[in-house]
Amino acid sequence: IDRRKGLPVTLGVLYLHVASKLGLDLCGLNFPGHFVLRLRGPDEALVIDPFNGGALLTAADLLDLLRRIEGPEARLMPEACEVAGPRDVLLRLENNILSRAIRGNDFARARAVVTRMIWLAPQRAGLRFELGRLEVHAGHMGAAADAFATCLDLASDLGEARIADMAEEALRRLKTKLN
């Protein structure tokens, strides 16, 4: 903790575990790009940043944090303060591991992580897209095409137009490359 090494979400998971043992109403939030916690008390709720010394965050602090992550035009939307269920927390942990694997150019590990994430959340089209990109990088064009096609089907079914468009374009580029 003192060296500020490790995965930020992991510290949040420790908070959640201890709070559960103490009977406290603590949950993770789906805040983008930074894992924060909400502690409900009898009269109010507090937002805690577990990775920054347990700092208490106000709405203004959350907006500042969001703008540092997403840019100066970002707006704090209600979904950023929705509860992250256990599966969401686990996916965030895996996503941090994925980011580190990609930054370290460990693409075999990244593919393994994305495969685990798909097992946890098979209906998330974006994970299939990421798997397709990693398969292309590994030279597995057939597997990449399968991942992009599955992504396109899922995204179309879920009304995720942006991801569907990205998958369609990736499939088109892949077919061009293979011809």
Secondary structure, 3 states (H helix, E strand, C coil): CCCCCCCHHHHHHHHHHHHHHHCCEEEEECCCCCCCEEEECCCCEEEEECCCCCEEECHHHHHHHHHHHHCCCCCCCHHHHCEECHHHHHHHHHHHHHHHHHHCCCHHHHHHHHHHHHHHCCCCHHHHHHHHHHHHHHCCHHHHHHHHHHHHHHHHHHCCHHHHHHHHHHHHHHHHHHC
